[in-house]
Structure formats: structure tokens, C-alpha cells
Amino acid sequence: MEHPYPVSTTPEEQSAPSERSFGDILSQFEQEQKAPAGPAQAVDGTVVAIDAESVFVDVGRKIEGVVPVAQFRDKSGELAVKPGDRLTVSISGYDQGYYRLSTVTVERPKDWSSLQTAFNENRTIVGTVTEIVKGGLRVDVGVPAFLPVSRSGARDAAEQEALVGQEIQCRIIKLEIAEEDVVVDRRVILEEQEKQARAQAFAAIQEGAVVTGTVRSITDFGAFVDLGGVDGLLHVTDMSWHHVAKPSDVVSVGDSVEVKILKVNPNTRRISVGMKQLVPEPWALVGDKYKTGDRVRGTVSRLTEFGAFVELEPGIDGLIHISELSWSKKVRKPGDVVKVGESVEVAVLGVNPAERRISLGLKQALGDPWEEVPSRYPPGVVVEGCVTSLQKFGAFVDMGDGIEGMIHIGDISREKRLNHPNEMLKIGQSIRAQVLEVDRERRRIRLGMKQLEPTNLDEYIAGHKSGEVVTGRVVESGGGRVKVELGEGVYAGCRLPKEKAAEGSGTPSGSLDISALTQMLSARWKQGKTGSGPGGESLKTGQIRSFRIVALDAEQKRIEVEVAG
């Protein structure tokens, strides 16, 4: 392509052979365009373009310059320049094909009096780093000055070397003219610039805005995201609608993430951001999707002391309270019944979309074993089980399928009075007991052990047979029947003929010597003799007579007799 303006050349130049390569020519061009190592040059320029990070300025040379866009934002975050605006800038260096420009007017001291003024007024000055020395760098600020490495802003040796030849802004922190000792500080300038950039970036943050940032660090409670000079906290609960165990399961350091600005606190200068807010909330449709009484399937996501959480779908977790895990009372911790990752069928017990809560029940989905208890365990049936716990008032027995029965301390033994069930029972012991009472509404079964022990009546029935004549004492009479005592705790019923029932309704007159009567009754039982009168004599309370056994019923524990003679 022909240059728009012809360039004159001498015959010697025209005839000289082309000995330089294109790379050599390009390197020479770049060196010629670099900013001189001397004082910063103030030039006028025109804004030609603006992007997210830089403002590009035409300074009348073949290379454009760049200024950080943060230098042109006001307190509200709005840009104060636009393409076509004229600016006065200073060229401070050359980097990656562009001049480094600054809008800050900084003076370069010319003599010791200028240095003294800059020191007294804490002014920012410019200087050129000339070399690396022990403990820091040498800076030309009109006179040689020392920049301690700790105040240079360089993080390592490589960054220190990169400063050599560069023009920097700094402040004088020590000035002794007599000894020509000057110490400068660059780090304070960098910190002020960083603070200003953060303030401008913070001012540009608006609640509700969606921005892109980079994950800078991760903690147990969330991740910090660099939003371009300021950090926002992405809390673990705002990463996803579903439960997140660890922030590192969702993001990693260096990840580019899109977040929504949730809250900006100008007082604490804290910013809260969220990722889940960028996708529809799954709880919005929960009320229509899940109804009380429904049976659904989910996966156990985590366990707590009070229950198990089940993920029904991404972002929707329901809670099975520990009391709803089993019909048994033995559940000490949820892990005894379910495991994380296990697929379970549960019943929906309640739905509260406003509070993001779904109550679930595992035992309801398995069926209520108490539905069949009245038919399986009617009073009188004998059961076997293991003692699960001992209390002062009795013992609990596992009857299987989550059903427990209780033996009251008074129903454990006939032989002695117990102060505590552990005098006869221990946890884990297998026992036999009789069902005494079933209360389905209160989910209680009363059991008894002593009811299975042989009684005097059981032994009497086992030792006698129908037709046998025995001796007994009339203890009650009335209504055509009498109650006869055949032994200690053994009673029989006797029906009287109508004519004798009327005669025997009275009671003997006069006082009765109980001691003598007892001795006589015992003697007659042993000798098999009766104290009755003639066969036609009526039966009266207290009489000792002979009776014939007419019926023995071991199951009903009943004995029937009739007058023998």
C-alpha cells in the first residue's frame, strides 16, 4: 500500500540494500514510540474508545494510550467521559503495546527546596527507579532517594526488577537535607489508589443487578467473589435451591460466576450475592404438587439428631421427624433406621410453602401395625417377647413389628411383693405373658406374668374329678345358689332345690366362734367327715357339708357342686 504522504530519500538510501528484517524494523519502531525515561510528559489527547476496564486516548502518536476507567467514574458509578472528549494526560510508561497514561498531575521536584515543600505538604511526587540496591530500590526524584522494599508495593524479586526504569508516584517520608538522605514511599500511593478504586466500584454496585465475578476464596460458610475491585459474599445457602454440604461442591477458586446482587450495606461496605436467585424457585409450585396424604419417593440427603431430610426433587427437601420414623419407641437416632443416599417411600404429613417446609412420615408409608393388634392380641392370649426397658412402675416387652406391651409391677409375680421389676427381670430377658387389656386408641397393651402361674384353684381342679365327694363350707347364700369354700382361695358354686333355697336364705343366730370353726373345718377336711345334719336340712352360711363335684372347667376356672347327702 502506498503511503499517503511521499517521503523523499537520497540516492544513497535508494540504492542501499535491504539488510534489516521486518522484526528489526518493528522493534526499532516500538522503541522509538516508548515513553522517554525522563519526566512525565503532559500531553493533550482525545478519547477514542471505552471498554469495561480502560479508556483509550489518542495522544497524537502512532500508539494510543490507556487510562483505567475507574479514574473517570463519579460517586454514583457513572462515567464522566465519552468518546470525543478532550483530556490532558501524562505519559508515565509503556506496557503491552500502549502508553500508560494518568490524569493525575504530579510534579517532579527540581531542587532541595521543592523536596522540602513536598515533604512538608505531604504531596505526591514522581520519580524514576534507577536500580536495585540492598534493602530496596534507588529512585531519582531530582536527587537520589531510597525506596525500602517493604514500601515499594512489589511482592517479589521479579516485580522489583520490573520497576527498574519505570516512573512511579511516591511520597517523601524522610528528608534530611544536610545528609542528603531522602526516603520515599510508593506503597501508600498504591493503597490510596486501591481504596479509591474500591470506593468507585462499590458505588457502581446496585441491588438487583446481575454481574459476573471471579471466585477469590472459599470458606466453610460460602465463597468470596471479586466483583471488580470489591468482594461480595456468596453464602452457601444462596448457592443453590437444594442443600449444599460444602461450598467447594459448587464453586472453585478462579471460577467465573454470574451472580445477583442481593444486598449492599453502605455502612459496613458489605455486599451479599446469590446464584440460586438466577433460576426459578422450586418451592413456588410445591403447594400444588404435594398434598397431605400423598405417598412419594425421595432420597435421604442428610441426618440430624431430630430426624432425616429427604430430597423429593432438586431444591425440595422434606423432614421425617424422628418420631415419624418407626412405630417402635426404640429409635434412638435416625441413623438406626435410614442411611444417607437411601431411597425411601414416605407419606406427606403436611405442606407449608411459605416456610419452605414439608413434613414427612416413614412409618405411615409402612402401614400401622396397631390396626391388627385387637385381632392379633385379644385378652387372654399368651405372648412371648424380650424385655426392652425397666421402669419403677413396670417392664416393657417387645412383641414384634414395633409393638410394645407393658407389665405392671403388680402383675409380675404372685409369690412376693416387688419394690422394682429388676428384682425378677432384666433387659433382654425372654419372657411369657398373658394379654390382659388392649387399648388401640392409646396404643397400649397391658400384660401379666403372674396370670400364667398356677393358682390354688388350678391345682385343685387338676387334683380332682367330677363325681368326687368333697367337704366345703357355705360362705354365701341367696338367689337359689350358695358359694362354697373348698380350700384356701378355692370356691365352688352350688344350685339349691327350690324348697331348700327358701329355707336356707337365713343366717345362724348368735355369735360364731371363728377360731373353733376353723379348727373344726380343718379337721373335717382331713377326716372326710361332714358336719351336716340329715339330708333334708337346709344350707346355711357357715355350715360345713359334703358336696359332690358335678363340673370342673380349668379354662374358665369354675367348679360346680351339689349337696351330697
C-alpha positions as CSV (number, residue, x, y, z in Angstrom):
1,M,0.0,0.0,0.0
2,E,1.3,3.5,-0.9
3,H,1.9,5.9,1.9
4,P,-0.4,8.9,1.6
5,Y,2.4,11.3,2.0
6,P,5.5,10.7,-0.2
7,V,8.8,10.5,1.7
8,S,11.9,11.9,0.0
9,T,15.0,9.7,0.0
10,T,18.6,10.2,-1.1
11,P,20.1,8.3,-4.0
12,E,22.3,6.5,-1.5
13,E,19.3,5.4,0.6
14,Q,17.5,4.2,-2.6
15,S,20.5,2.2,-3.7
16,A,21.3,0.7,-0.2
17,P,20.4,-2.9,0.0
18,S,17.6,-4.0,2.4
19,E,19.7,-5.7,5.1
20,R,17.3,-5.4,8.0
21,S,14.5,-7.8,8.7
22,F,10.9,-6.8,9.3
23,G,11.3,-7.8,13.0
24,D,14.2,-5.4,13.4
25,I,12.3,-2.6,11.9
26,L,9.3,-3.3,14.2
27,S,11.5,-3.4,17.3
28,Q,13.0,-0.1,16.4
29,F,9.6,1.4,15.9
30,E,8.4,0.2,19.3
31,Q,11.5,1.6,21.0
32,E,11.0,5.0,19.3
33,Q,7.4,5.1,20.5
34,K,8.1,4.2,24.1
35,A,7.8,7.0,26.7
36,P,11.1,8.6,27.5
37,A,12.7,7.7,30.8
38,G,12.8,11.3,31.8
39,P,10.0,13.4,33.4
40,A,6.3,12.6,32.8
41,Q,5.1,14.3,29.7
42,A,1.8,16.2,29.8
43,V,0.0,16.0,26.5
44,D,-3.5,16.6,25.1
45,G,-5.5,13.7,23.8
46,T,-8.9,12.6,22.6
47,V,-11.0,9.8,23.9
48,V,-11.5,7.3,21.1
49,A,-13.0,4.2,22.8
50,I,-14.1,2.9,26.2
51,D,-14.4,-0.7,27.5
52,A,-15.1,-2.3,30.8
53,E,-11.6,-1.7,32.1
54,S,-9.9,1.1,30.1
55,V,-10.4,4.4,28.4
56,F,-8.4,4.6,25.1
57,V,-6.9,8.0,24.3
58,D,-5.3,9.3,21.1
59,V,-2.3,11.3,22.1
60,G,-1.2,12.3,18.6
61,R,1.3,9.5,18.2
62,K,1.2,6.2,16.3
63,I,0.4,4.3,19.6
64,E,-2.6,5.1,21.7
65,G,-2.6,5.4,25.5
66,V,-4.9,3.8,28.1
67,V,-6.2,5.2,31.4
68,P,-8.0,2.9,33.9
69,V,-11.7,3.5,33.6
70,A,-12.1,3.8,37.4
71,Q,-10.4,7.2,37.2
72,F,-13.4,8.6,35.3
73,R,-16.3,7.2,37.5
74,D,-18.1,9.5,39.9
75,K,-19.5,8.6,43.3
76,S,-22.7,7.1,41.6
77,G,-20.6,4.9,39.4
78,E,-21.4,6.9,36.2
79,L,-18.6,7.6,33.6
80,A,-17.6,11.2,33.4
81,V,-16.1,10.9,29.9
82,K,-17.3,9.8,26.5
83,P,-15.7,9.2,23.1
84,G,-14.7,12.6,21.5
85,D,-13.8,14.3,24.9
86,R,-10.5,16.1,25.1
87,L,-8.2,15.3,28.0
88,T,-4.9,16.4,29.4
89,V,-2.9,13.4,30.5
90,S,0.7,12.5,31.4
91,I,2.6,9.6,29.8
92,S,4.1,7.5,32.6
93,G,5.2,4.4,30.8
94,Y,4.7,1.8,28.1
95,D,3.0,-1.6,28.6
96,Q,1.7,-4.3,26.2
97,G,1.6,-2.0,23.1
98,Y,0.0,1.1,24.8
99,Y,1.2,4.1,26.6
100,R,0.3,4.2,30.3
101,L,-1.5,7.4,30.9
102,S,-2.5,9.2,34.0
103,T,-4.9,12.1,34.6
104,V,-3.2,13.0,37.9
105,T,-1.0,16.0,37.6
106,V,2.1,15.1,39.6
107,E,5.2,17.4,39.9
108,R,8.8,16.3,39.7
109,P,10.9,18.2,42.2
110,K,13.7,20.3,40.7
111,D,15.8,21.1,43.8
112,W,16.0,20.6,47.6
113,S,13.6,23.4,48.3
114,S,11.0,21.7,46.2
115,L,11.6,18.4,48.0
116,Q,11.2,20.2,51.4
117,T,7.9,21.7,50.2
118,A,6.6,18.3,49.0
119,F,7.7,16.7,52.3
120,N,6.0,19.4,54.5
121,E,2.8,19.3,52.5
122,N,2.8,15.5,52.1
123,R,2.5,15.9,48.3
124,T,2.7,13.1,45.8
125,I,5.7,13.4,43.5
126,V,7.1,11.3,40.7
127,G,10.5,9.7,40.3
128,T,12.2,7.1,38.2
129,V,13.5,3.8,39.6
130,T,17.2,3.6,38.5
131,E,18.5,0.4,40.2
132,I,18.0,-2.2,42.9
133,V,20.1,-1.7,46.0
134,K,20.4,-3.5,49.3
135,G,17.1,-3.5,51.1
136,G,15.2,-1.6,48.3
137,L,15.5,0.5,45.2
138,R,17.2,3.7,44.1
139,V,14.7,6.4,42.8
140,D,15.6,9.6,41.0
141,V,13.3,12.3,42.3
142,G,15.7,15.2,41.3
143,V,18.2,13.8,43.8
144,P,18.9,10.1,44.6
145,A,16.3,8.7,47.0
146,F,15.9,5.3,48.7
147,L,12.7,3.3,48.4
148,P,12.5,0.4,51.0
149,V,11.4,-2.9,49.5
150,S,8.6,-3.1,52.2
151,R,7.2,0.2,50.9
152,S,7.7,-0.5,47.2
153,G,4.5,-2.4,46.6
154,A,6.5,-5.2,44.9
155,R,5.6,-8.7,46.2
156,D,8.7,-10.5,45.0
157,A,12.1,-10.0,43.3
158,A,10.6,-10.2,39.8
159,E,8.3,-7.3,40.5
160,Q,11.2,-5.3,41.9
161,E,13.2,-5.8,38.7
162,A,10.2,-4.8,36.6
163,L,10.2,-1.4,38.4
164,V,13.7,-0.5,37.2
165,G,13.4,2.2,34.5
166,Q,9.7,2.9,35.4
167,E,8.4,6.2,36.5
168,I,6.5,5.8,39.8
169,Q,4.4,8.1,42.1
170,C,5.6,8.3,45.7
171,R,5.8,10.4,48.8
172,I,8.7,11.6,50.9
173,I,8.6,10.0,54.3
174,K,12.1,11.1,55.4
175,L,14.1,14.1,54.4
176,E,17.5,15.2,55.9
177,I,18.9,17.8,53.6
178,A,22.2,18.0,55.5
179,E,23.0,14.4,54.9
180,E,21.2,14.4,51.5
181,D,19.1,11.5,52.8
182,V,15.7,11.0,51.1
183,V,13.4,8.1,51.7
184,V,10.2,7.7,49.7
185,D,7.1,5.5,49.9
186,R,5.3,4.1,46.9
187,R,3.0,1.6,48.8
188,V,0.9,4.4,50.4
189,I,0.1,5.7,46.9
190,L,-1.0,2.2,45.7
191,E,-3.1,1.7,48.8
192,E,-4.9,5.1,48.3
193,Q,-5.5,4.2,44.6
194,E,-6.8,0.8,45.5
195,K,-9.1,2.3,48.2
196,Q,-10.4,4.8,45.6
197,A,-10.9,2.1,43.1
198,R,-12.9,0.1,45.7
199,A,-15.0,3.0,46.6
200,Q,-15.8,3.7,42.9
201,A,-16.5,0.0,42.3
202,F,-18.7,-0.1,45.4
203,A,-20.6,2.9,44.3
204,A,-21.3,1.2,41.0
205,I,-22.9,-1.8,42.7
206,Q,-26.7,-1.8,42.6
207,E,-29.0,-4.2,44.4
208,G,-30.8,-6.5,42.0
209,A,-28.1,-6.2,39.3
210,V,-26.7,-9.3,37.7
211,V,-22.9,-9.2,37.4
212,T,-20.1,-11.5,36.6
213,G,-17.3,-12.1,39.1
214,T,-14.4,-14.4,39.9
215,V,-14.3,-16.7,42.9
216,R,-11.4,-15.4,45.0
217,S,-11.6,-17.6,48.1
218,I,-13.7,-20.3,49.7
219,T,-14.7,-20.7,53.3
220,D,-16.9,-23.1,55.3
221,F,-19.8,-20.7,55.1
222,G,-19.5,-19.6,51.5
223,A,-17.3,-18.0,48.8
224,F,-15.9,-14.5,48.2
225,V,-16.4,-13.2,44.7
226,D,-14.3,-10.4,43.2
227,L,-16.8,-8.1,41.5
228,G,-14.1,-5.9,40.0
229,G,-12.4,-4.2,43.0
230,V,-14.8,-5.2,45.7
231,D,-15.7,-8.6,47.1
232,G,-19.2,-10.0,47.5
233,L,-20.1,-12.8,49.9
234,L,-21.8,-15.8,48.2
235,H,-23.3,-17.6,51.2
236,V,-23.6,-21.4,51.0
237,T,-27.4,-21.1,51.4
238,D,-27.5,-18.8,48.3
239,M,-25.6,-21.1,46.0
240,S,-28.4,-23.5,45.1
241,W,-32.1,-24.1,46.0
242,H,-31.1,-27.6,47.1
243,H,-28.9,-28.3,50.2
244,V,-25.2,-27.7,49.7
245,A,-23.0,-29.6,52.1
246,K,-19.8,-27.7,51.2
247,P,-19.3,-24.6,49.1
248,S,-16.4,-26.4,47.2
249,D,-19.0,-28.8,45.9
250,V,-20.4,-25.9,43.8
251,V,-17.6,-23.5,43.0
252,S,-13.8,-23.5,42.9
253,V,-11.2,-20.7,43.3
254,G,-10.8,-18.9,39.9
255,D,-14.3,-19.8,38.6
256,S,-16.1,-17.1,36.7
257,V,-19.6,-17.0,38.1
258,E,-22.7,-15.0,37.3
259,V,-24.4,-13.7,40.5
260,K,-27.2,-11.4,41.5
261,I,-26.6,-8.5,44.0
262,L,-28.9,-9.3,46.9
263,K,-27.9,-6.6,49.4
264,V,-25.5,-3.7,49.7
265,N,-24.7,-2.3,53.1
266,P,-23.0,1.1,52.8
267,N,-22.2,1.3,56.5
268,T,-20.3,-2.0,56.7
269,R,-19.4,-1.9,53.0
270,R,-20.5,-5.5,52.7
271,I,-22.1,-7.0,49.6
272,S,-24.2,-10.2,49.5
273,V,-24.7,-12.0,46.3
274,G,-26.6,-15.1,45.2
275,M,-26.5,-17.7,42.4
276,K,-29.8,-19.5,43.1
277,Q,-31.8,-16.3,42.6
278,L,-31.0,-16.5,38.9
279,V,-33.1,-19.7,38.5
280,P,-36.8,-20.2,39.2
281,E,-37.6,-21.1,42.9
282,P,-38.8,-24.7,43.1
283,W,-40.9,-24.0,46.2
284,A,-43.3,-21.9,44.1
285,L,-45.2,-25.0,42.9
286,V,-44.9,-27.2,46.0
287,G,-48.4,-26.4,47.2
288,D,-50.0,-27.7,44.0
289,K,-47.6,-30.6,43.6
290,Y,-47.6,-32.2,47.1
291,K,-50.8,-32.9,49.1
292,T,-51.2,-34.2,52.6
293,G,-51.7,-38.0,52.5
294,D,-49.7,-38.4,49.2
295,R,-47.1,-41.1,49.1
296,V,-43.9,-40.0,47.4
297,R,-40.4,-41.4,46.9
298,G,-37.2,-39.5,47.7
299,T,-33.6,-39.9,48.7
300,V,-32.2,-39.3,52.2
301,S,-30.0,-36.3,51.9
302,R,-28.8,-35.8,55.5
303,L,-29.3,-36.9,59.1
304,T,-29.7,-34.8,62.2
305,E,-30.4,-35.5,65.8
306,F,-34.1,-34.8,65.4
307,G,-34.7,-36.5,62.1
308,A,-33.8,-37.2,58.5
309,F,-34.1,-34.9,55.4
310,V,-35.4,-36.4,52.2
311,E,-34.8,-34.7,48.8
312,L,-38.0,-35.1,46.9
313,E,-36.6,-33.2,43.9
314,P,-33.7,-30.7,43.4
315,G,-34.2,-27.9,45.8
316,I,-37.1,-29.5,47.7
317,D,-36.3,-31.3,50.9
318,G,-38.8,-32.7,53.4
319,L,-38.2,-33.7,57.0
320,I,-39.0,-37.0,58.6
321,H,-39.1,-36.3,62.3
322,I,-37.5,-39.0,64.5
323,S,-40.9,-39.7,66.0
324,E,-42.2,-40.5,62.4
325,L,-39.5,-43.0,61.5
326,S,-41.0,-46.1,63.2
327,W,-44.0,-47.2,65.1
328,S,-41.5,-48.6,67.7
329,K,-40.4,-46.4,70.6
330,K,-36.8,-47.7,70.4
331,V,-35.4,-45.3,67.8
332,R,-32.6,-43.5,69.5
333,K,-31.1,-41.8,66.4
334,P,-32.3,-41.6,62.7
335,G,-29.2,-43.5,61.5
336,D,-30.6,-46.6,63.1
337,V,-33.5,-46.6,60.6
338,V,-32.3,-44.9,57.4
339,K,-28.9,-44.0,55.7
340,V,-27.8,-41.1,53.6
341,G,-28.4,-41.9,49.9
342,E,-31.1,-44.4,50.7
343,S,-34.2,-44.3,48.5
344,V,-37.4,-44.3,50.7
345,E,-41.1,-44.1,50.2
346,V,-42.7,-41.6,52.6
347,A,-46.1,-40.2,53.3
348,V,-46.7,-36.4,53.1
349,L,-48.0,-35.3,56.6
350,G,-48.0,-31.5,56.0
351,V,-47.0,-28.8,53.4
352,N,-46.1,-25.2,54.3
353,P,-44.7,-23.5,51.1
354,A,-44.5,-20.1,52.9
355,E,-42.0,-21.5,55.4
356,R,-40.5,-24.0,52.9
357,R,-41.4,-27.0,55.0
358,I,-42.7,-30.4,54.1
359,S,-43.4,-32.9,57.0
360,L,-42.9,-36.5,56.0
361,G,-43.6,-39.8,57.7
362,L,-41.8,-43.1,57.0
363,K,-43.8,-45.2,59.4
364,Q,-47.1,-44.1,57.8
365,A,-45.9,-45.4,54.5
366,L,-45.0,-48.8,56.0
367,G,-48.5,-49.3,57.5
368,D,-49.8,-49.0,61.1
369,P,-49.2,-52.4,62.9
370,W,-51.8,-51.3,65.5
371,E,-54.6,-51.7,63.0
372,E,-54.3,-55.5,63.6
373,V,-53.4,-55.5,67.3
374,P,-57.0,-56.1,68.6
375,S,-57.4,-59.2,66.4
376,R,-53.8,-60.5,66.9
377,Y,-53.7,-60.0,70.7
378,P,-57.1,-60.4,72.2
379,P,-57.2,-60.5,76.1
380,G,-56.2,-63.9,77.4
381,V,-53.8,-64.8,74.6
382,V,-50.2,-65.8,75.7
383,V,-47.3,-64.0,74.0
384,E,-43.5,-64.2,74.2
385,G,-41.1,-61.3,73.9
386,C,-37.9,-59.7,75.2
387,V,-37.8,-57.1,78.0
388,T,-36.7,-53.8,76.4
389,S,-36.7,-51.5,79.4
390,L,-37.4,-51.5,83.2
391,Q,-39.1,-48.7,85.0
392,K,-40.1,-48.4,88.6
393,F,-43.7,-49.0,87.7
394,G,-43.1,-52.0,85.4
395,A,-41.4,-53.5,82.4
396,F,-41.8,-53.0,78.7
397,V,-41.8,-56.1,76.4
398,D,-41.1,-56.1,72.6
399,M,-43.9,-58.1,70.9
400,G,-42.5,-57.6,67.4
401,D,-43.4,-55.3,64.5
402,G,-42.8,-52.2,66.6
403,I,-45.5,-53.2,69.2
404,E,-44.6,-53.0,72.9
405,G,-46.6,-54.2,75.9
406,M,-46.3,-53.2,79.5
407,I,-46.3,-55.5,82.6
408,H,-47.2,-53.6,85.7
409,I,-45.0,-54.4,88.7
410,G,-48.1,-55.9,90.4
411,D,-48.6,-58.3,87.6
412,I,-45.1,-59.8,87.6
413,S,-45.3,-62.3,90.5
414,R,-47.8,-63.8,92.9
415,E,-45.1,-65.0,95.3
416,K,-43.8,-61.8,96.7
417,R,-44.3,-58.0,96.6
418,L,-41.6,-56.3,94.4
419,N,-40.1,-52.9,95.0
420,H,-38.7,-52.8,91.5
421,P,-39.1,-55.0,88.4
422,N,-35.3,-55.6,88.3
423,E,-35.7,-57.9,91.3
424,M,-37.1,-60.6,88.9
425,L,-36.4,-59.3,85.4
426,K,-33.5,-57.9,83.4
427,I,-33.3,-56.2,80.0
428,G,-33.0,-58.6,77.1
429,Q,-34.6,-61.5,79.1
430,S,-37.2,-63.5,77.1
431,I,-40.5,-64.0,79.0
432,R,-44.0,-65.3,78.5
433,A,-47.0,-63.2,79.5
434,Q,-50.7,-63.1,79.1
435,V,-52.6,-60.2,77.3
436,L,-54.8,-58.6,79.9
437,E,-56.0,-55.5,78.2
438,V,-55.7,-53.8,74.7
439,D,-56.3,-50.0,74.2
440,R,-55.8,-49.3,70.5
441,E,-56.6,-45.6,70.7
442,R,-53.9,-45.0,73.3
443,R,-51.6,-47.7,71.7
444,R,-51.2,-49.6,74.9
445,I,-51.2,-53.3,75.7
446,R,-51.3,-54.5,79.3
447,L,-49.6,-57.8,80.0
448,G,-49.3,-60.0,83.0
449,M,-46.9,-62.7,84.1
450,K,-48.4,-63.9,87.3
451,Q,-51.6,-64.8,85.5
452,L,-49.6,-67.7,83.9
453,E,-48.5,-69.0,87.3
454,P,-50.7,-72.0,88.7
455,T,-53.2,-70.8,91.4
456,N,-54.7,-72.9,94.2
457,L,-57.8,-73.2,92.1
458,D,-55.7,-74.5,89.1
459,E,-54.1,-77.1,91.4
460,Y,-57.4,-78.1,93.0
461,I,-59.0,-78.7,89.6
462,A,-56.0,-80.7,88.4
463,G,-56.3,-82.9,91.6
464,H,-60.0,-83.7,91.5
465,K,-62.5,-85.1,89.1
466,S,-66.3,-84.9,88.5
467,G,-68.4,-87.2,90.8
468,E,-65.9,-86.9,93.7
469,V,-67.4,-86.1,97.1
470,V,-65.6,-83.3,99.0
471,T,-66.1,-81.2,102.1
472,G,-66.8,-77.5,102.0
473,R,-68.1,-74.6,104.0
474,V,-71.0,-72.4,102.9
475,V,-69.8,-68.8,102.8
476,E,-72.6,-67.1,100.9
477,S,-76.2,-67.9,100.1
478,G,-79.0,-66.3,98.2
479,G,-80.9,-66.3,94.9
480,G,-81.2,-70.1,94.9
481,R,-77.4,-70.6,95.0
482,V,-74.7,-70.8,97.6
483,K,-71.0,-70.2,97.4
484,V,-68.9,-73.0,98.9
485,E,-65.3,-72.7,100.0
486,L,-63.5,-75.9,99.2
487,G,-60.0,-74.8,100.3
488,E,-57.9,-71.7,100.6
489,G,-58.8,-69.5,97.6
490,V,-60.9,-72.3,96.0
491,Y,-64.6,-71.6,95.7
492,A,-67.4,-73.5,94.0
493,G,-71.0,-72.7,93.1
494,C,-73.9,-74.9,94.2
495,R,-77.6,-74.6,93.0
496,L,-80.2,-75.5,95.6
497,P,-83.6,-77.1,95.1
498,K,-86.4,-74.5,95.3
499,E,-87.7,-75.7,98.6
500,K,-84.3,-75.6,100.3
501,A,-83.4,-72.3,98.7
502,A,-86.2,-70.7,100.6
503,E,-85.3,-72.3,103.9
504,G,-81.5,-71.6,103.6
505,S,-81.7,-67.9,103.0
506,G,-81.3,-67.1,106.7
507,T,-78.1,-66.9,108.7
508,P,-77.3,-68.6,112.0
509,S,-78.3,-66.7,115.1
510,G,-76.0,-65.9,117.9
511,S,-72.3,-65.3,117.7
512,L,-69.9,-67.7,116.0
513,D,-66.6,-68.7,117.4
514,I,-64.3,-68.3,114.3
515,S,-61.3,-70.0,115.8
516,A,-63.3,-73.1,116.8
517,L,-65.0,-73.2,113.4
518,T,-61.7,-73.0,111.6
519,Q,-60.2,-75.9,113.6
520,M,-63.4,-78.0,113.1
521,L,-63.4,-77.3,109.3
522,S,-59.7,-78.3,109.0
523,A,-60.3,-81.5,110.9
524,R,-63.3,-82.5,108.9
525,W,-61.4,-81.8,105.6
526,K,-58.7,-84.2,106.7
527,Q,-61.1,-86.9,108.0
528,G,-63.6,-86.6,105.1
529,K,-66.5,-86.2,107.6
530,T,-69.3,-83.7,107.3
531,G,-70.9,-81.6,109.9
532,S,-74.3,-81.7,108.2
533,G,-77.5,-82.9,109.7
534,P,-80.0,-85.1,108.0
535,G,-80.2,-84.8,104.2
536,G,-83.2,-82.7,104.3
537,E,-81.6,-80.0,106.5
538,S,-81.3,-76.6,104.7
539,L,-77.9,-75.0,103.9
540,K,-77.0,-72.0,106.0
541,T,-73.9,-69.7,105.9
542,G,-71.1,-71.2,108.0
543,Q,-72.3,-74.8,107.7
544,I,-69.8,-77.5,106.8
545,R,-71.3,-80.1,104.5
546,S,-70.3,-82.7,102.0
547,F,-70.7,-81.8,98.3
548,R,-70.4,-83.8,95.1
549,I,-68.4,-82.2,92.2
550,V,-70.6,-82.0,89.1
551,A,-68.3,-79.8,86.8
552,L,-64.6,-78.8,86.6
553,D,-63.7,-76.2,84.0
554,A,-60.0,-75.4,84.0
555,E,-60.2,-72.8,81.2
556,Q,-63.0,-70.8,82.8
557,K,-61.6,-71.6,86.3
558,R,-65.0,-72.7,87.5
559,I,-66.2,-75.5,89.8
560,E,-69.9,-76.6,90.3
561,V,-71.0,-78.9,93.2
562,E,-74.2,-80.3,94.6
563,V,-75.2,-81.4,98.1
564,A,-74.0,-84.9,98.6
565,G,-76.4,-86.2,101.1
